[in-house]
Amino acid sequence: MTDRAFLARLDGYGLTTAEIHYHRPDAPSLLQLFVWQEYDLAPDFPVLFDFLDHWRREIEGALHSVRIAHDQLVRPAEWRAASGIIPFQ
């Protein structure tokens, strides 16, 4: 069975990450961060804009800004060892 993400990449889709800042409904002066990821087509981003349209219609938090990162290339994955400890408190 072939991975859905791999097939999408062969069709021209790339992994799109959107960093969405929005105003909290209960405290409009505060910003909250939401990270969204999906396979989408650059530069029009129809999947992302459908999601943002849904957000505007259905979610109370008003959008402040959206930052987009997109990677379209199909290539071997890079792997490197990391040394260190990441503490969680």
Secondary structure, 3 states (H helix, E strand, C coil): CCCHHHHHHHCCCEEEEEEEEEEECCEEEEEEEEEEEEEECCCCCHHHHHHHHHHHHHCCCCEEEEEEEEECCCCCCCCCCCCCCCCCC
